[in-house]
């Protein structure tokens, strides 16, 4: 068991680095759940008058960490469809969110602006309630202005396309629903963290209803290019998926995340004492539910992978297979006990690392890029790849160079913020964290992919630490407090926000 676990946590960044992944790709190809790719050159996307502008299908997944086959995050993860998509395109293996919590992460992606620009670091403010975003068009608005038909369904923006954003989307594929829930908790109370085999069949799940709605549209001809966003909820809590997905994983023999208590001995005390809006790790262990949570997360991931496959299969079989660009991402990572933590809201690898895949028209097949990239890079990249003539003030940097040559270096590392005043810098080999009170962490990912050894106080690495600190945000935007936003009227959220925070004051 220990040998197996050690092999798992040495996370593979090479796409074809293990036999299990190759097996999943072979199976996926047999099932024909791959995306068509047109032979192409090493230059930019073909957006000449003789070539129609590519359609875009953007698949958004909630709370999916690196527990997918091609990222090697868990040896028992079953994600053949996402793996097949990675094998048919460019997989970014060192991709990170801009902020590790749903609402501000999605605002950042859809606006192309970093939290240090718009000021949303936590749940609460919606896109339209943040004054700094009044002149920031959503990516949907930009594509619609360029003549694209825009379609969206499920959870793309945390608060949906409401108020002035309602005009950004032409067609709603399916509502923003998390899925059916049992009448009583199955394994955990409060129910927001519950899990279990429910309901009985896939067709009762809203994610599947969304996948089928998207699939139906992808089967229809269209003379107008389209920009489609498909937002799946799972594996977000509560983790309810039909029984067949739970049966794929033997709870008794599952490999659990490595979470040694001594790992916290060199962590600044301010972040150790953060008020988690999640079950505490010791409480989970004492309850005997740790294996159940891991099984539920793997089951939910396998289910959402099936939903992804439904969409991609429909695209392959439809009239748009050769002229569509697909991008898949998750809004942030997720802890399942690592560093004694659950869920997100940290600046560690488990919370920030996410799947990011580009595939389809004019994308090189079967390559990986281990350069540090941010989800805010998606917006400018799609503008480039689709040949849109837009000049926007975006914080992200186009990934066109890396899509042409995955070895092309990134001058700008990925910068992540969690709550106001706390930031991380992720390069190809290093993670540097500085908290609001000045305390620091430094991890060498060449030798410590688990981030067990904090090197911030080791004088041998002082020059590296100082260099990484030069990438910290300068004059970041102050936080837009929920109670200061124009649409805030939820008393429960207001009370929760006032009682939470990353540091112990």
Secondary structure, DSSP 8 states (H G I E B T S, - for coil): -HHHHHHHHS---STT-SHHHHHHHHHHHHTT---------SSS---STTS---EEEEEEESS--S-SGGGTS-TT---HHHHHHHHTEEEETTEE-SSSSHHHHHHHHHHT--HHHH---SSS--GGG-GGGTT---HHHHHHHTT-EEEEEESSSTT-S-GGGGGG-SEE-S--------SS-SS-SSGGG-EEE-SSSGGGSHHHHHHHHHHHHHTS--SS-EEEEEEE-TTSSSEEE-HHHHTTS-GGG-------GGGGGGS-HHHHT---SS--HHHHHHHT-HHHHHHHHHHHHHHHHHHHHHHHHHHHHSTTTTSEEEEEEES---EESGGG-EES-SSSHHHHEE-EEEEETT--SSEEE-S-EETTHHHHHHHHHTT-------SS---HHHHH-TT---SS-EEEE-STT-EEEE-SSEEEEE-TTS-EEEEETTT-TT-----TT-GGGHHHHHHHHTTS-SS------GGGSTT---HHHHHHHHH--SS--
